[in-house]
Amino acid sequence: MISRKEKFKKNQKSPRLKRILIGIVLLVIGGFIGSHIYFQNHFKFTKINDISVSGLTVAQATKKLNNSHIDEDGNYHVVKDSRIKVNSDDVKQLFKNRSSMSMVAVKKMSAKSDVSAKQVHYRLATLLPKFKQRIDQINQSKTKTVDAKVTLKNGKVVVKAGKAGNTLDKARMVKAFKQQAKSALLISVKMTKDTYDDPNSSQVAKQKDHLQKVLQNSVTLKTYNKTYQFKAKNWVANGYPTANGDYKFDSTKIKSWVSQFANKVDTLGKPVRITTHQGTKVRVPGGTYGWKINQGLLTKTIMKNLNAGKQTTLNLRQYAAGTGYGVKGAGKTYVAIDLKNLKEYIYHDGKLMVTNPVMSGTITGGNKTPQGAYYIMYKQRNTTLKGKNDNGSKYASKVSYWEPLTNSGVGMHDSPWQPAFVYGNPSARAQYHSHGCLNNPPARMPLVWKYTHTNEPVFIYY
């Protein structure tokens, strides 16, 4: 049983508790009303363009947006002269939409303004080069990031570990700049650091797979009498990846093979041994006749194609310069001129077609007929040969047939001014010698013309 005294005390406490509760409710209602009245003219818990405008009026928020920038402890690079003013009407529109926001959560909004084509052009043409230059300047004092690389070392696939640095990722930052240039009110690019591929990354796995495929590539070289095949895995021992995804291989082995092969087959400038009409062997000095391999170009082309994704066939003829490609020695079609006996022999497919007596230039001195391996540079009818005599006077000799052999003007032609007895007569050479050319009897020169052709070798010996 509760005594009357206790009941009285209990009833005395209830009104006090009610008064406290009513006070709390009134305080909350008053706070809510006050807050409501306050936020009728101010933003609440709001960020616009990542800048806090909480508690600011429209005018204050607009001013702050046009004078602030994102800079989270130096993690952003703000581009000078890139700011475009925020439109106050846009901020007002955002303010009108504030009622949909929570009282607790921070609401992020964007105030946009039109970026004109002229402004975009200025940003890309003027500010971007300066931005790139600034990144380069910053990176000069930083440690460069090095990716893991899949290399070929002594014929084995090796992964070279990468190294983390602190340089900025220029490519990503430039990309961000270009994106912001088209719409951002202020270009503020995050200072993104370079990342690097470690030995277990997917990028390294792709490099391994690519290198293994490249090592299966092959190049076929067709020559005048044989075919050679170069498979990458057998001909390259060292290599590393390039920026475009190809591999730069050591060309030492290919270069050495090309050099040895060229020394074996090149004929240009080398002496030629021929069998004379009398059946003796004679060594003719090297001259302008012959061919040689462009070693540098052939090596470069083979190496380039070893990187290609398809099997390639090269024709050696495309990498050879000169005349007589593929011909060893004299071949079967040529002209042989015996200076000792003043005789000219013309062979076609191994058969002697013409034997002519000739008059040559001197054996020594300024009118000397050069010994060596030459070729018919071109053929010309009815021309005038001009030059100077020993006494300095000029001559102009008309000929019906002209086949030059050297750039200095030595060639085969008819010579109607010569007495008939001088042809094939070594004893007459001292008086009736030419200026170095091979004079043919006019009646016999048409046969020379008939059975010779441009680029045909002419071997002159004594």
Beta strands, then each sheet from edge to edge (+ up, - down):
strand 1: 46-48
strand 2: 51-52
strand 3: 76-78
strand 4: 107-109
strand 5: 149-153
strand 6: 156-160
strand 7: 188-190
strand 8: 218-222
strand 9: 227-231
strand 10: 239-241
strand 11: 247-249
strand 12: 272-275
strand 13: 281-284
strand 14: 291-293
strand 15: 312-315
strand 16: 320-322
strand 17: 334-338
strand 18: 343-348
strand 19: 351-357
strand 20: 372-375
strand 21: 380-388
strand 22: 394-404
strand 23: 411-414
strand 24: 438-440
strand 25: 457-461
sheet 1: 2+ 1- 4-
sheet 2: 3+ 7-
sheet 3: 5+ 6-
sheet 4: 9+ 8- 15-
sheet 5: 10+ 11-
sheet 6: 12+ 13-
sheet 7: 14+ 16-
sheet 8: 19+ 18- 17+ 25+ 20-
sheet 9: 21+ 22- 23+ 24+
end
